[in-house]
Amino acid sequence: MPTQHQVLAEGRWFTLSLAEQMGNIGSEVNRTISWRQKGNAEFAENAFVRSIELLDLTLADERWRGPKRKEVARVRESWCESMEEKQSTGVFDLGLSRYLDHFAVMARSQKGL
C-alpha cells in the first residue's frame, strides 16, 4: 500500500512533538468519524488508513518509550476495534476525538498560536 503521508514518513514526522503528532492523528480520526457519519464508507476508510499510518509512524518514533508508546499503542488498538464495529454507537469515537483534540490545543499553545 502506498504511503499517504510521504513527506512525513521520510523524516519530518520525527521532528514534531508528541502533542503535534497526536493532534495530526486527531485530524484524521475526526475526518474518519465525519465521513462515517455522512455514510461515505470509501472516504471514511481512506481517512482511517491515514490515521493508522500516522499512529504507526508515532509508534516508530524512538523518542517515545515506555508509557508514552504504550498509550499510543492503546489508542491504535482501540481505534481499530471501533472501526471494526458494524453498528458503532459513536461513544468511543467522540471520546477519542475529544482526547486527541486536547493534543492539538496543547501543540498550538506550545507554538504560541
N, CA and C atoms as an extended XYZ file, in Angstrom:
339
Properties=species:S:1:pos:R:3:atomname:S:1:resname:S:1:resid:I:1 pbc="F F F"
N         0.839       -1.176        0.000 N   MET     1
C         0.000        0.000        0.000 CA  MET     1
C         0.888        1.246        0.000 C   MET     1
N         0.626        2.208       -0.873 N   PRO     2
C         1.458        3.406       -0.924 CA  PRO     2
C         1.279        4.265        0.330 C   PRO     2
N         2.332        4.969        0.686 N   THR     3
C         2.306        5.855        1.834 CA  THR     3
C         1.509        7.105        1.496 C   THR     3
N         0.559        7.439        2.344 N   GLN     4
C        -0.268        8.621        2.130 CA  GLN     4
C         0.451        9.898        2.580 C   GLN     4
N         1.261        9.780        3.586 N   HIS     5
C         1.972       10.929        4.145 CA  HIS     5
C         3.476       10.791        3.843 C   HIS     5
N         3.816       10.836        2.577 N   GLN     6
C         5.179       10.564        2.132 CA  GLN     6
C         6.206       11.482        2.795 C   GLN     6
N         5.948       12.786        2.814 N   VAL     7
C         6.911       13.735        3.386 CA  VAL     7
C         7.107       13.460        4.874 C   VAL     7
N         6.025       13.189        5.557 N   LEU     8
C         6.127       12.893        6.988 CA  LEU     8
C         6.880       11.597        7.224 C   LEU     8
N         6.600       10.600        6.418 N   ALA     9
C         7.259        9.296        6.569 CA  ALA     9
C         8.747        9.373        6.282 C   ALA     9
N         9.145       10.334        5.472 N   GLU    10
C        10.569       10.481        5.125 CA  GLU    10
C        11.374       11.158        6.225 C   GLU    10
N        10.739       11.521        7.328 N   GLY    11
C        11.505       12.049        8.446 CA  GLY    11
C        10.906       13.249        9.141 C   GLY    11
N        10.084       14.012        8.458 N   ARG    12
C         9.524       15.212        9.080 CA  ARG    12
C         8.696       14.878       10.309 C   ARG    12
N         7.994       13.755       10.288 N   TRP    13
C         7.161       13.351       11.410 CA  TRP    13
C         7.964       13.279       12.703 C   TRP    13
N         9.209       12.865       12.582 N   PHE    14
C        10.051       12.656       13.753 CA  PHE    14
C        10.640       13.949       14.304 C   PHE    14
N        10.322       15.075       13.665 N   THR    15
C        10.727       16.377       14.194 CA  THR    15
C         9.594       17.032       14.978 C   THR    15
N         8.408       16.460       14.919 N   LEU    16
C         7.248       17.018       15.608 CA  LEU    16
C         7.204       16.534       17.052 C   LEU    16
N         6.647       17.372       17.923 N   SER    17
C         6.457       16.959       19.318 CA  SER    17
C         5.360       15.897       19.380 C   SER    17
N         5.261       15.226       20.506 N   LEU    18
C         4.208       14.226       20.674 CA  LEU    18
C         2.835       14.887       20.553 C   LEU    18
N         2.690       16.080       21.111 N   ALA    19
C         1.410       16.796       21.013 CA  ALA    19
C         1.060       17.083       19.553 C   ALA    19
N         2.044       17.485       18.756 N   GLU    20
C         1.800       17.752       17.334 CA  GLU    20
C         1.439       16.463       16.591 C   GLU    20
N         2.149       15.394       16.890 N   GLN    21
C         1.844       14.123       16.245 CA  GLN    21
C         0.417       13.677       16.584 C   GLN    21
N         0.077       13.704       17.865 N   MET    22
C        -1.251       13.253       18.275 CA  MET    22
C        -2.342       14.186       17.750 C   MET    22
N        -2.057       15.471       17.672 N   GLY    23
C        -3.020       16.413       17.105 CA  GLY    23
C        -3.287       16.124       15.639 C   GLY    23
N        -2.247       15.797       14.895 N   ASN    24
C        -2.407       15.437       13.484 CA  ASN    24
C        -3.172       14.123       13.328 C   ASN    24
N        -2.900       13.178       14.192 N   ILE    25
C        -3.657       11.928       14.188 CA  ILE    25
C        -5.132       12.239       14.443 C   ILE    25
N        -5.369       13.139       15.373 N   GLY    26
C        -6.734       13.540       15.688 CA  GLY    26
C        -7.473       14.112       14.489 C   GLY    26
N        -6.766       14.841       13.635 N   SER    27
C        -7.394       15.390       12.428 CA  SER    27
C        -7.899       14.270       11.526 C   SER    27
N        -7.088       13.237       11.360 N   GLU    28
C        -7.512       12.107       10.516 CA  GLU    28
C        -8.622       11.310       11.186 C   GLU    28
N        -8.564       11.170       12.498 N   VAL    29
C        -9.635       10.484       13.224 CA  VAL    29
C       -10.940       11.251       13.043 C   VAL    29
N       -10.888       12.570       13.194 N   ASN    30
C       -12.095       13.379       13.028 CA  ASN    30
C       -12.635       13.292       11.606 C   ASN    30
N       -11.758       13.243       10.610 N   ARG    31
C       -12.212       13.063        9.232 CA  ARG    31
C       -12.905       11.718        9.059 C   ARG    31
N       -12.308       10.694        9.645 N   THR    32
C       -12.904        9.356        9.568 CA  THR    32
C       -14.307        9.358       10.166 C   THR    32
N       -14.428        9.914       11.352 N   ILE    33
C       -15.718        9.960       12.038 CA  ILE    33
C       -16.733       10.743       11.213 C   ILE    33
N       -16.311       11.876       10.687 N   SER    34
C       -17.213       12.715        9.903 CA  SER    34
C       -17.728       11.989        8.663 C   SER    34
N       -16.811       11.358        7.920 N   TRP    35
C       -17.224       10.623        6.714 CA  TRP    35
C       -18.081        9.422        7.071 C   TRP    35
N       -17.767        8.787        8.177 N   ARG    36
C       -18.557        7.642        8.632 CA  ARG    36
C       -19.994        8.074        8.942 C   ARG    36
N       -20.138        9.227        9.612 N   GLN    37
C       -21.464        9.744        9.960 CA  GLN    37
C       -22.244       10.146        8.703 C   GLN    37
N       -21.521       10.601        7.687 N   LYS    38
C       -22.172       11.003        6.437 CA  LYS    38
C       -22.488        9.806        5.540 C   LYS    38
N       -22.047        8.627        5.950 N   GLY    39
C       -22.334        7.418        5.187 CA  GLY    39
C       -21.424        7.194        3.999 C   GLY    39
N       -20.285        7.882        3.951 N   ASN    40
C       -19.348        7.704        2.848 CA  ASN    40
C       -18.244        6.739        3.293 C   ASN    40
N       -18.480        5.456        3.074 N   ALA    41
C       -17.563        4.415        3.543 CA  ALA    41
C       -16.185        4.520        2.901 C   ALA    41
N       -16.123        4.881        1.633 N   GLU    42
C       -14.832        4.962        0.945 CA  GLU    42
C       -13.954        6.059        1.543 C   GLU    42
N       -14.506        7.251        1.723 N   PHE    43
C       -13.728        8.350        2.287 CA  PHE    43
C       -13.368        8.075        3.746 C   PHE    43
N       -14.303        7.442        4.478 N   ALA    44
C       -14.027        7.085        5.874 CA  ALA    44
C       -12.864        6.102        5.947 C   ALA    44
N       -12.867        5.114        5.064 N   GLU    45
C       -11.789        4.118        5.040 CA  GLU    45
C       -10.450        4.770        4.696 C   GLU    45
N       -10.448        5.680        3.730 N   ASN    46
C        -9.207        6.373        3.355 CA  ASN    46
C        -8.650        7.183        4.525 C   ASN    46
N        -9.518        7.901        5.235 N   ALA    47
C        -9.074        8.685        6.388 CA  ALA    47
C        -8.593        7.764        7.506 C   ALA    47
N        -9.283        6.638        7.683 N   PHE    48
C        -8.866        5.662        8.697 CA  PHE    48
C        -7.462        5.136        8.393 C   PHE    48
N        -7.213        4.786        7.139 N   VAL    49
C        -5.887        4.290        6.736 CA  VAL    49
C        -4.821        5.344        7.028 C   VAL    49
N        -5.127        6.592        6.727 N   ARG    50
C        -4.168        7.669        7.012 CA  ARG    50
C        -3.922        7.798        8.518 C   ARG    50
N        -4.982        7.661        9.320 N   SER    51
C        -4.812        7.774       10.774 CA  SER    51
C        -3.939        6.638       11.307 C   SER    51
N        -4.126        5.439       10.785 N   ILE    52
C        -3.308        4.299       11.208 CA  ILE    52
C        -1.853        4.498       10.788 C   ILE    52
N        -1.668        5.031        9.586 N   GLU    53
C        -0.300        5.301        9.132 CA  GLU    53
C         0.399        6.270       10.094 C   GLU    53
N        -0.297        7.314       10.516 N   LEU    54
C         0.305        8.280       11.436 CA  LEU    54
C         0.528        7.661       12.818 C   LEU    54
N        -0.387        6.839       13.269 N   LEU    55
C        -0.175        6.143       14.542 CA  LEU    55
C         1.048        5.235       14.461 C   LEU    55
N         1.200        4.536       13.341 N   ASP    56
C         2.367        3.663       13.167 CA  ASP    56
C         3.670        4.458       13.129 C   ASP    56
N         3.638        5.617       12.483 N   LEU    57
C         4.832        6.475       12.479 CA  LEU    57
C         5.170        6.929       13.899 C   LEU    57
N         4.155        7.248       14.680 N   THR    58
C         4.379        7.670       16.066 CA  THR    58
C         4.944        6.518       16.889 C   THR    58
N         4.416        5.325       16.676 N   LEU    59
C         4.954        4.160       17.389 CA  LEU    59
C         6.397        3.872       16.998 C   LEU    59
N         6.780        4.229       15.787 N   ALA    60
C         8.148        4.008       15.319 CA  ALA    60
C         9.108        5.087       15.804 C   ALA    60
N         8.583        6.158       16.367 N   ASP    61
C         9.416        7.277       16.838 CA  ASP    61
C        10.174        6.838       18.089 C   ASP    61
N        11.473        6.772       17.992 N   GLU    62
C        12.322        6.279       19.086 CA  GLU    62
C        12.287        7.180       20.323 C   GLU    62
N        11.795        8.402       20.185 N   ARG    63
C        11.740        9.296       21.353 CA  ARG    63
C        10.670        8.868       22.345 C   ARG    63
N         9.657        8.182       21.872 N   TRP    64
C         8.534        7.821       22.747 CA  TRP    64
C         8.708        6.378       23.223 C   TRP    64
N         9.098        6.253       24.454 N   ARG    65
C         9.322        4.932       25.053 CA  ARG    65
C         8.438        4.796       26.285 C   ARG    65
N         8.314        3.601       26.749 N   GLY    66
C         7.582        3.344       27.988 CA  GLY    66
C         6.116        3.723       27.898 C   GLY    66
N         5.624        4.467       28.899 N   PRO    67
C         4.199        4.784       28.969 CA  PRO    67
C         3.666        5.556       27.758 C   PRO    67
N         4.469        6.419       27.182 N   LYS    68
C         4.010        7.175       26.009 CA  LYS    68
C         3.723        6.245       24.833 C   LYS    68
N         4.650        5.355       24.573 N   ARG    69
C         4.456        4.409       23.472 CA  ARG    69
C         3.280        3.471       23.756 C   ARG    69
N         3.156        3.033       24.999 N   LYS    70
C         2.039        2.160       25.363 CA  LYS    70
C         0.706        2.866       25.159 C   LYS    70
N         0.644        4.144       25.494 N   GLU    71
C        -0.600        4.901       25.321 CA  GLU    71
C        -0.959        5.022       23.841 C   GLU    71
N         0.033        5.299       23.013 N   VAL    72
C        -0.213        5.396       21.565 CA  VAL    72
C        -0.678        4.037       21.032 C   VAL    72
N        -0.062        2.968       21.509 N   ALA    73
C        -0.460        1.626       21.078 CA  ALA    73
C        -1.895        1.313       21.503 C   ALA    73
N        -2.282        1.761       22.698 N   ARG    74
C        -3.668        1.554       23.157 CA  ARG    74
C        -4.650        2.325       22.286 C   ARG    74
N        -4.279        3.549       21.936 N   VAL    75
C        -5.133        4.353       21.056 CA  VAL    75
C        -5.318        3.632       19.728 C   VAL    75
N        -4.223        3.136       19.165 N   ARG    76
C        -4.300        2.439       17.869 CA  ARG    76
C        -5.205        1.208       17.970 C   ARG    76
N        -4.988        0.408       18.995 N   GLU    77
C        -5.770       -0.812       19.162 CA  GLU    77
C        -7.265       -0.497       19.318 C   GLU    77
N        -7.575        0.457       20.167 N   SER    78
C        -8.973        0.817       20.402 CA  SER    78
C        -9.619        1.423       19.167 C   SER    78
N        -8.874        2.227       18.439 N   TRP    79
C        -9.379        2.849       17.211 CA  TRP    79
C        -9.690        1.772       16.170 C   TRP    79
N        -8.813        0.799       16.033 N   CYS    80
C        -9.069       -0.303       15.093 CA  CYS    80
C       -10.307       -1.088       15.503 C   CYS    80
N       -10.440       -1.359       16.788 N   GLU    81
C       -11.621       -2.084       17.266 CA  GLU    81
C       -12.900       -1.294       16.982 C   GLU    81
N       -12.852        0.008       17.171 N   SER    82
C       -14.014        0.853       16.901 CA  SER    82
C       -14.408        0.799       15.434 C   SER    82
N       -13.427        0.798       14.557 N   MET    83
C       -13.720        0.777       13.120 CA  MET    83
C       -14.246       -0.581       12.670 C   MET    83
N       -13.938       -1.639       13.420 N   GLU    84
C       -14.421       -2.975       13.065 CA  GLU    84
C       -15.890       -3.175       13.427 C   GLU    84
N       -16.408       -2.354       14.340 N   GLU    85
C       -17.803       -2.479       14.749 CA  GLU    85
C       -18.716       -2.143       13.581 C   GLU    85
N       -19.705       -2.968       13.363 N   LYS    86
C       -20.647       -2.743       12.259 CA  LYS    86
C       -21.606       -1.603       12.583 C   LYS    86
N       -22.095       -1.551       13.801 N   GLN    87
C       -23.024       -0.512       14.225 CA  GLN    87
C       -22.396        0.257       15.381 C   GLN    87
N       -21.495        1.165       15.077 N   SER    88
C       -20.826        1.934       16.108 CA  SER    88
C       -21.814        2.867       16.801 C   SER    88
N       -21.729        2.918       18.127 N   THR    89
C       -22.577        3.834       18.879 CA  THR    89
C       -22.040        5.249       18.824 C   THR    89
N       -20.782        5.396       18.462 N   GLY    90
C       -20.179        6.717       18.388 CA  GLY    90
C       -19.626        7.205       19.711 C   GLY    90
N       -19.912        6.501       20.793 N   VAL    91
C       -19.446        6.934       22.110 CA  VAL    91
C       -17.926        6.922       22.166 C   VAL    91
N       -17.325        5.825       21.726 N   PHE    92
C       -15.860        5.759       21.734 CA  PHE    92
C       -15.286        6.794       20.781 C   PHE    92
N       -15.878        6.915       19.588 N   ASP    93
C       -15.381        7.875       18.604 CA  ASP    93
C       -15.346        9.281       19.185 C   ASP    93
N       -16.419        9.676       19.858 N   LEU    94
C       -16.495       11.006       20.452 CA  LEU    94
C       -15.436       11.175       21.528 C   LEU    94
N       -15.272       10.156       22.363 N   GLY    95
C       -14.262       10.223       23.413 CA  GLY    95
C       -12.856       10.313       22.851 C   GLY    95
N       -12.565        9.525       21.826 N   LEU    96
C       -11.239        9.562       21.204 CA  LEU    96
C       -11.004       10.913       20.545 C   LEU    96
N       -12.006       11.423       19.875 N   SER    97
C       -11.891       12.727       19.229 CA  SER    97
C       -11.555       13.806       20.259 C   SER    97
N       -12.266       13.811       21.356 N   ARG    98
C       -12.010       14.800       22.418 CA  ARG    98
C       -10.614       14.622       23.004 C   ARG    98
N       -10.234       13.385       23.236 N   TYR    99
C        -8.901       13.086       23.781 CA  TYR    99
C        -7.811       13.650       22.868 C   TYR    99
N        -7.927       13.391       21.567 N   LEU   100
C        -6.909       13.848       20.622 CA  LEU   100
C        -6.977       15.353       20.394 C   LEU   100
N        -8.156       15.941       20.507 N   ASP   101
C        -8.284       17.398       20.362 CA  ASP   101
C        -7.463       18.133       21.418 C   ASP   101
N        -7.346       17.547       22.595 N   HIS   102
C        -6.540       18.171       23.653 CA  HIS   102
C        -5.075       18.295       23.225 C   HIS   102
N        -4.592       17.309       22.484 N   PHE   103
C        -3.213       17.373       21.999 CA  PHE   103
C        -3.051       18.493       20.979 C   PHE   103
N        -4.045       18.680       20.112 N   ALA   104
C        -3.981       19.752       19.119 CA  ALA   104
C        -3.927       21.111       19.814 C   ALA   104
N        -4.742       21.275       20.844 N   VAL   105
C        -4.741       22.534       21.606 CA  VAL   105
C        -3.385       22.728       22.281 C   VAL   105
N        -2.846       21.658       22.857 N   MET   106
C        -1.542       21.735       23.510 CA  MET   106
C        -0.450       22.110       22.506 C   MET   106
N        -0.481       21.500       21.335 N   ALA   107
C         0.524       21.790       20.315 CA  ALA   107
C         0.452       23.252       19.888 C   ALA   107
N        -0.759       23.765       19.710 N   ARG   108
C        -0.917       25.175       19.336 CA  ARG   108
C        -0.385       26.085       20.417 C   ARG   108
N        -0.662       25.761       21.673 N   SER   109
C        -0.202       26.629       22.774 CA  SER   109
C         1.317       26.579       22.894 C   SER   109
N         1.933       25.440       22.579 N   GLN   110
C         3.389       25.323       22.616 CA  GLN   110
C         4.035       26.167       21.529 C   GLN   110
N         3.345       26.312       20.404 N   LYS   111
C         3.860       27.093       19.271 CA  LYS   111
C         3.527       28.567       19.406 C   LYS   111
N         2.712       28.905       20.407 N   GLY   112
C         2.331       30.294       20.601 CA  GLY   112
C         1.311       30.788       19.588 C   GLY   112
N         0.504       29.867       19.037 N   LEU   113
C        -0.506       30.249       18.054 CA  LEU   113
C        -1.801       30.631       18.718 C   LEU   113
